[in-house]
């Protein structure tokens, strides 16, 4: 499955670089927050939606949170990310 492939790639290295991938399909880039502190990379994606229907207002909310520990020797200021 896609999740298993992403998990396998999480700690794979290429040209001495650590690569972590996360599927945030369905989220707008402004709904995704990445923080790097205390030796961890934290990814938070949140989406809220409000719709008015014949029955009234409907709300939907979904989120994804992932935390990845940096390997020993990797500095927080070496971390880069893109969406």
N, C-alpha and C positions, 0 to 999 in steps of 0.2 A: 504494500500500500504506500501511498504518498508519505504518510507519517513515518513509517518504518524507514523509508529511503532518507527522509530528512534527518531522522535520529542517527542513522549510520553515518551520514555526512557531517554531523555535528562536530565530531572530533577528528575528522580527517584533515590531514595537512597536505598542502600543495606548495612547493617552493618555500618551505619553512614558514608557511603562514597557516594559522589556524582559521578554519572557515566554519561558520555556523549559519544555517539557513532556517528561516521560520516562515511558514505560510500565513500571510495576513490578507489573503484574498477576501474581498468584500468590505474591507476597511479603507477609508480614505487616508492618505498619508498624514493628514493633520490629526487623525485619530490615533496615531501610533506614537508612543513615547519610548525612547531608549535612554536609559541612565547607566552610567558606569561608576560604581563606587564600592569601596570595601572589597575589592577583588572579584566583583561580580558584575555581569552585564544583565540588566533587567529590561525586558521588553513588555510593554503594556499596550494593548489595543482595545479601545472601547468604542462602541457604536450605540447611540440612542436614536430612536425614531418615534415620532408621534404622528398618528394619522387620525383624521376624522372620518368616521363611517356613519352609516344610517343608524347604527346603534349607539353612537357616541364616540368618544376618543379612545384610541387604542395606542398602547405604548409597547415598544419592544426595546430590549437592551441585551447586548451580548458583549462579552469581553474575553480576551485571551491574555494570560500572564505567563511568561517563561523567564526563568532565571538560570544563567549559565555561569559557573565558576571559572575564572581565568586560571590557566595552568600556572604552576610555580614558575617564577622568572619572567612572566609576562606583565608588563607595566600597564596600568590603566590608561596612560596617555598614548599607548600604541594602538588602542582599539579604534577602529573606524567602522562605520556602518552606512548602508544606503538602502533605500526602498525602491 
